[in-house]
Amino acid sequence: MNELKEKCGIVGIYGKDLPISRLAFFGLFALQHRGQEASGITTSDGKKLYTHKGAGLVPQAYTEKSIQNLKGYLGIGHNRYSTSGGKALDHAQPVVKKDFALAHNGNLPSVKALKEFLLSKKALQKNRMDSELITDAIDFYIKKGETIEQAVKNVFPLLTGSFSLVMMDKDTLVAVRDSYGMRPLALGKIGKGYVVASETCALQTIGATFLREVKEGEMIVINSKGIKSTQLAKPTPKHDIFEYVYFARPDSVLNGKLIYEVRKNFGKELAREFKLKVDAVVPVPDTATSVALGYSEISGIPIEMALIKNRYVHRTFIEPDQKSRRNSVALKLIPLPQVLKGKKIVLIDDSIVRGNTCRKLVKRLFDAGTKEVHLLISSPPVRFPDFYGIDTPDQKELIASHKTVEEIRKFIGATSLHFLSLGGLIKSIGLPRNQLSLSLFNGVYPIDLKERKKEINYDVPKN
């Protein structure tokens, strides 16, 4: 229900004859769904770094002048969704040093090794988040005279968690992905240059050709010598399943799978698992639309786009009061009473997090005259928090961590409630189970959480 937030989207571009800052802008524009609170671009002309950061959506964060001021032939960009508290530009990325800049998608649950390293070198600063600590550690070696490539090799063993990184010095672009490949990263060719981005949709947007995904544990170095690949760690794929369920854009390709088709498969599996006698299938736009197509195809039940989304409701700097906040669903989704009145419907959505948004929506559908609302969710119940780059609430706020499916149904007020089985979800994606991270559903965390393990409660409902 749009209550899980991806933290970041990243892009990196290298090319002597390319309009770097403009391409970075449009690449970030395509990755807007991965972060809406701040955006930043750093470029280099071989002599110095130029940086611009702004709050809000990508079009709000930049002006024509700021794009023109970002000179050079290589650059990196970042969209941020800040987790909680703080101003939009607090910790905005790229993280920039005098001759080095870095942008990070993911999260390090433990930064103990990084902090101990920096402390031992008398280089530890106060109030530094994970991305800033990575930057400080790599920059330490660069200041010692190491190449950016060697500096990354030295720091890589200190990183515990999920990370797709783009970074740069004055003349070299580097991309690195952790050995689990938890967060996506794609490599493309544009003109005589190269681009890396969180998703393939960003490559398409700027006219780049998709070459391949950056491998798990791989470092790619791009400069005047060309492109060089080094495997820093053995690949042990554990791709985040929520990229398929919710985060990635439907026109992106992950691990050879078009997201649109994967989500359609979710709908087909839901139709096989739950046969319901209803008049119409109604998706919650936009993530569930392709799911509804799959459900309709197998069940033969027609789709009605009976929920209209206001596409211009974005994060705002005007804080809503409690009364306005309670009506937030009314701002985003408008039911059509003329279509819904007297009908039994299947309502399809991607996930239930706290359950509050869903509850309001179901009530509004009944108020619009709907006779029955059968809620189908295209993923299993979310019972565990994330530590790898998704902003989830505390576990106790996840409704499925303390309520059974029937108790959730009663809370939401739906006629019936069904979740796609974990087996059905994995089958729909088409990747081996052991290559997926299922931690939000089963509490199995593939990357060691170290000191944060104590935050998890395994006493959760089984159904």
C-alpha positions in Angstrom: 0.0 0.0 0.0 2.8 2.4 -0.8 3.9 2.4 2.8 7.3 0.7 2.1 9.8 3.2 0.7 12.9 2.5 -1.3 15.6 4.7 0.0 17.6 5.7 -3.1 18.2 5.6 -6.8 21.7 6.2 -8.3 23.2 6.9 -11.7 26.8 7.3 -13.0 27.9 8.5 -16.5 31.2 8.7 -18.3 31.8 10.1 -21.8 34.0 12.8 -23.3 31.4 14.0 -25.8 28.3 13.6 -23.6 26.2 16.3 -21.9 26.8 14.6 -18.5 24.7 16.7 -16.1 21.7 16.8 -18.5 21.9 13.0 -18.9 22.3 12.5 -15.1 19.2 14.7 -14.6 17.0 12.7 -17.0 18.4 9.4 -15.5 17.4 10.6 -12.0 14.0 11.7 -13.4 13.4 8.1 -14.5 14.4 6.9 -11.1 12.1 9.3 -9.2 10.1 6.4 -7.8 13.2 5.3 -5.7 13.5 8.6 -3.8 11.4 11.8 -3.7 12.9 14.0 -0.9 16.2 15.2 -2.3 18.4 14.9 -5.4 22.1 15.6 -6.1 24.6 15.5 -9.0 28.4 15.7 -8.9 30.5 16.1 -12.1 34.1 16.5 -13.0 36.0 18.2 -15.9 39.2 16.4 -15.0 40.4 19.4 -12.8 37.7 19.8 -10.1 34.4 18.5 -8.9 31.1 20.4 -9.3 28.1 19.6 -7.1 24.5 20.6 -6.9 21.9 19.3 -4.4 18.3 20.3 -4.0 15.2 19.3 -2.0 12.1 17.7 -3.4 11.4 16.0 -6.7 14.0 16.0 -9.5 12.3 18.9 -11.4 12.2 20.9 -8.2 15.8 20.3 -7.3 17.5 21.6 -10.4 17.3 24.7 -12.7 18.7 25.1 -16.2 21.5 27.2 -14.7 22.4 24.5 -12.1 22.6 21.9 -14.8 24.8 24.2 -17.0 27.1 24.8 -14.0 27.7 21.1 -13.6 30.6 20.9 -16.0 32.6 17.9 -17.1 32.8 14.5 -18.8 31.9 12.2 -15.9 29.3 12.4 -13.1 27.2 10.6 -10.6 23.7 11.3 -9.3 21.4 10.3 -6.4 17.8 10.5 -5.5 17.1 10.1 -1.8 14.2 9.2 0.4 15.2 10.2 3.9 14.1 7.6 6.5 12.9 9.6 9.4 13.4 13.1 11.0 15.9 15.6 9.7 15.6 18.0 6.8 15.4 16.8 3.2 19.0 17.9 2.5 20.5 16.4 5.7 22.8 13.7 4.5 21.8 14.3 0.8 24.0 12.6 -1.6 26.4 12.4 -3.4 28.7 12.5 -0.4 31.5 14.9 -1.6 35.1 15.3 -0.6 37.7 17.6 -2.3 38.6 15.0 -5.0 36.1 12.2 -4.4 32.4 11.7 -4.4 30.1 8.7 -3.7 26.4 7.8 -4.0 24.9 4.7 -2.3 21.7 2.7 -2.7 21.3 0.2 0.1 22.0 0.1 3.8 24.8 -1.3 6.1 23.0 -2.7 9.2 26.4 -2.8 10.9 29.1 0.0 10.5 31.2 -1.2 13.4 34.2 -2.3 11.2 34.1 1.0 9.3 34.0 3.0 12.5 36.9 1.0 14.0 39.0 1.5 10.9 38.4 5.2 10.8 39.0 5.5 14.5 42.3 3.7 14.2 43.4 6.2 11.5 42.1 9.2 13.6 39.7 9.9 10.7 36.3 9.2 12.4 33.9 12.2 12.3 30.8 12.5 14.5 27.2 11.8 13.3 28.2 10.1 10.0 25.7 7.7 8.4 26.8 4.5 6.5 27.2 6.2 3.1 29.4 8.9 4.6 31.5 6.4 6.5 32.2 4.5 3.3 33.2 7.8 1.6 35.5 8.7 4.5 37.2 5.3 4.4 37.8 5.3 0.6 38.9 9.0 0.7 41.4 8.1 3.5 43.3 5.9 1.0 42.9 8.3 -1.9 44.6 11.0 0.3 47.4 8.6 1.0 48.1 8.5 -2.8 46.2 5.2 -3.7 44.2 5.1 -6.9 40.4 5.1 -6.5 40.4 1.5 -7.7 42.9 0.4 -5.0 41.1 2.4 -2.4 37.8 0.6 -3.1 39.6 -2.8 -3.0 41.0 -1.9 0.5 37.7 -0.8 1.9 35.4 -3.4 0.4 36.1 -6.1 3.1 34.9 -3.5 5.8 31.4 -3.3 4.3 28.7 -5.5 5.8 25.3 -5.0 4.3 23.6 -4.2 1.0 25.2 -1.6 -1.4 25.2 -0.6 -5.0 27.7 2.3 -5.2 28.7 4.8 -7.9 31.7 6.9 -7.1 34.2 9.1 -8.9 37.4 11.1 -8.6 38.5 13.8 -11.1 38.9 11.4 -14.0 37.5 7.9 -13.2 34.0 6.5 -12.6 33.6 3.4 -10.4 30.6 1.2 -9.8 30.5 -1.6 -7.1 27.8 -4.0 -6.1 27.8 -6.1 -2.9 28.3 -9.9 -3.3 24.6 -10.6 -2.6 23.3 -8.2 -5.3 20.6 -7.1 -3.0 20.1 -3.7 -4.7 20.0 -3.6 -8.5 22.6 -2.0 -10.8 22.6 -2.0 -14.6 25.4 -1.1 -17.0 24.8 0.5 -20.4 26.5 2.1 -23.4 25.8 5.6 -24.6 27.7 7.0 -27.6 31.3 6.4 -26.9 30.7 6.4 -23.2 29.1 4.3 -20.4 26.3 4.6 -17.9 25.4 2.7 -14.7 22.0 3.1 -13.1 19.8 1.5 -10.5 17.3 0.3 -13.1 17.2 -0.3 -16.9 14.4 2.2 -17.2 16.9 5.0 -16.6 19.1 3.7 -19.5 16.1 3.7 -21.9 15.1 7.2 -20.8 18.5 8.7 -21.8 18.9 6.6 -25.0 21.6 4.2 -23.6 21.8 0.6 -24.7 21.6 -2.0 -21.9 24.7 -4.2 -21.8 24.3 -6.2 -18.7 23.8 -6.0 -14.9 26.8 -5.3 -12.7 27.6 -8.7 -11.2 27.3 -9.4 -7.5 30.7 -8.5 -5.9 32.0 -6.8 -9.1 33.8 -3.5 -9.4 33.6 -1.7 -12.7 36.2 1.0 -13.4 35.6 3.5 -16.3 38.1 6.1 -17.5 40.2 7.2 -20.5 41.7 3.7 -20.7 38.2 2.2 -21.2 36.2 -0.1 -19.0 37.7 -2.7 -16.6 35.9 -5.3 -14.5 37.3 -6.8 -11.3 35.6 -9.4 -9.2 36.1 -8.4 -5.5 34.1 -11.2 -4.0 32.5 -14.4 -5.0 28.9 -13.8 -6.1 26.2 -15.2 -3.8 23.0 -13.8 -5.2 20.2 -12.9 -2.8 18.2 -10.4 -4.7 15.5 -8.4 -2.9 12.2 -9.8 -3.7 10.4 -6.5 -3.1 12.1 -5.0 -6.2 9.8 -7.4 -8.1 6.7 -6.8 -5.9 6.8 -3.1 -5.6 9.9 -0.9 -6.1 11.1 -1.4 -9.7 9.3 0.3 -12.5 7.3 -2.1 -14.7 9.4 -1.3 -17.8 12.7 -2.2 -16.0 14.4 -5.6 -16.5 15.9 -7.3 -13.4 17.9 -10.5 -13.8 16.5 -11.0 -17.3 12.9 -10.6 -16.1 10.6 -7.8 -17.3 8.9 -6.4 -14.1 5.6 -6.0 -16.0 5.5 -9.7 -16.9 6.6 -10.8 -13.4 3.7 -8.8 -11.8 1.3 -10.2 -14.4 2.4 -13.7 -13.3 1.6 -12.7 -9.7 -2.0 -12.0 -10.8 -2.2 -15.4 -12.7 -1.0 -17.2 -9.6 -3.5 -15.3 -7.4 -6.3 -16.4 -9.8 -5.2 -20.0 -9.5 -4.8 -19.9 -5.7 -8.1 -18.0 -5.0 -11.1 -18.6 -7.2 -13.8 -15.9 -6.3 -17.2 -15.2 -7.7 -17.2 -11.5 -8.3 -18.3 -8.9 -10.9 -15.0 -7.0 -11.5 -11.3 -6.9 -10.7 -10.2 -3.5 -9.4 -6.4 -2.7 -9.1 -4.9 -0.2 -6.7 -2.9 1.9 -9.2 -0.2 1.8 -10.2 1.8 -1.3 -9.0 -1.2 -3.6 -8.9 -2.4 -2.8 -12.5 -0.3 -5.4 -14.2 -1.2 -7.9 -11.4 -4.9 -7.3 -12.1 -4.3 -8.0 -15.9 -2.9 -11.4 -15.0 -5.8 -12.2 -12.6 -8.3 -11.1 -15.2 -6.6 -13.2 -17.9 -6.8 -16.4 -15.9 -10.2 -15.9 -14.1 -12.0 -14.3 -17.0 -13.4 -11.6 -14.7 -13.3 -8.1 -16.4 -11.1 -5.3 -15.0 -12.6 -2.0 -14.0 -10.3 0.9 -13.3 -12.7 2.1 -10.6 -10.0 3.8 -8.5 -8.6 6.9 -10.1 -5.2 8.1 -8.9 -4.4 11.8 -8.6 -0.9 11.7 -10.2 0.0 15.1 -8.8 0.0 14.2 -5.1 3.6 14.1 -4.1 5.6 14.7 -1.0 5.1 18.3 0.1 6.9 20.6 2.4 3.5 21.8 3.8 3.0 19.5 6.8 -0.6 18.3 6.8 -2.5 18.5 10.1 -4.0 15.4 11.6 -7.4 15.9 9.9 -5.8 16.3 6.5 -3.6 13.3 7.1 -6.6 11.2 7.9 -7.9 12.1 4.5 -4.7 11.3 2.6 -6.3 8.3 0.8 -9.0 10.6 -0.5 -6.2 12.9 -1.9 -4.6 10.0 -3.8 -7.4 7.6 -4.8 -10.9 8.4 -5.9 -13.5 5.6 -6.2 -16.1 5.7 -9.0 -19.5 5.1 -7.4 -21.2 4.8 -10.8 -19.0 1.8 -11.6 -18.9 0.2 -8.2 -22.5 0.4 -6.9 -24.0 -2.9 -6.1 -20.9 -4.9 -7.4 -18.8 -7.6 -5.8 -15.2 -6.8 -6.5 -11.7 -8.2 -6.2 -9.5 -5.4 -5.0 -5.8 -6.1 -5.8 -2.8 -4.5 -4.1 0.9 -5.3 -3.7 1.3 -5.4 0.1 -0.1 -4.5 3.5 2.2 -2.8 5.9 0.5 -1.1 8.8 -3.0 -1.7 7.4 -4.3 1.8 8.0 -4.3 3.0 4.4 -5.9 -0.3 3.3 -8.6 0.1 6.0 -9.5 3.6 4.8 -9.6 2.5 1.2 -11.9 -0.5 1.8 -14.3 1.8 3.8 -14.3 4.3 0.9 -15.2 1.5 -1.5 -18.1 0.4 0.7 -19.2 4.0 1.0 -19.2 4.2 -2.8 -21.8 1.5 -2.9 -19.6 -1.6 -3.4 -21.5 -4.8 -2.2 -18.4 -7.0 -1.5 -14.7 -6.2 -1.3 -12.4 -9.3 -1.6 -8.9 -8.0 -1.0 -6.1 -9.9 -2.8 -2.4 -9.1 -2.0 0.3 -10.0 -4.6 2.8 -10.9 -1.8 2.8 -12.8 1.5 2.3 -11.0 4.8 5.1 -8.6 5.7 6.1 -9.8 9.2 9.7 -8.7 9.6 11.6 -5.4 9.2 14.2 -4.6 6.6 17.8 -3.7 7.2 19.1 -3.6 3.6 17.8 -0.3 2.1 14.0 -0.3 2.4 12.4 2.0 4.9 10.1 -0.2 6.9 8.4 0.8 10.2 9.4 -0.9 13.5 8.4 -4.5 13.5 5.6 -3.9 16.0 4.0 -1.5 13.6 3.8 -4.2 10.9 0.2 -5.5 11.2 1.1 -9.1 10.1 3.7 -9.3 12.9 1.0 -9.5 15.6 -2.2 -10.3 13.8 -3.4 -13.5 11.9 -4.8 -13.1 8.4 -8.3 -13.3 9.8 -7.5 -10.6 12.4 -6.1 -8.4 9.6 -9.2 -8.9 7.5 -11.4 -7.8 10.5 -9.3 -4.8 11.1 -9.4 -3.7 7.4 -13.1 -4.5 7.1 -12.8 -6.5 3.8 -15.3 -9.3 2.9 -12.3 -11.7 2.5 -8.5 -11.3 2.5 -6.0 -13.5 0.7 -2.2 -13.2 0.3 -0.2 -14.8 -2.5 1.7 -17.8 -1.2 5.5 -17.6 -1.0 5.7 -20.5 -3.4 3.5 -18.7 -5.9 5.5 -15.5 -5.6 8.8 -17.3 -6.2 7.3 -19.3 -9.1 6.1 -16.1 -10.7 9.5 -14.4 -10.6 11.2 -17.5 -12.2 14.5 -17.4 -10.2 15.7 -20.1 -7.8 14.5 -19.6 -4.3 18.1 -19.6 -3.0 18.9 -16.5 -5.1 16.2 -14.4 -3.4 16.1 -12.5 -0.1 12.8 -13.3 1.5 13.6 -11.7 4.9 10.4 -9.5 5.1 8.3 -12.6 4.9 10.3 -15.3 6.7 12.8 -13.4 8.9 15.8 -15.1 7.3 18.4 -12.4 6.8 21.1 -13.5 4.3 23.6 -10.7 5.2 24.7 -10.8 8.9 22.9 -8.2 10.9 25.5 -8.4 13.7 24.5 -6.2 16.6 21.1 -5.5 15.2 19.8 -9.1 15.4 18.4 -8.3 18.8 15.8 -6.0 17.1 13.9 -8.9 15.6 11.0 -10.7 17.2 10.4 -14.2 15.8 7.2 -14.8 17.8 4.8 -14.0 14.9 1.6 -15.5 13.6 2.1 -18.6 11.4 -0.9 -18.1 9.1 
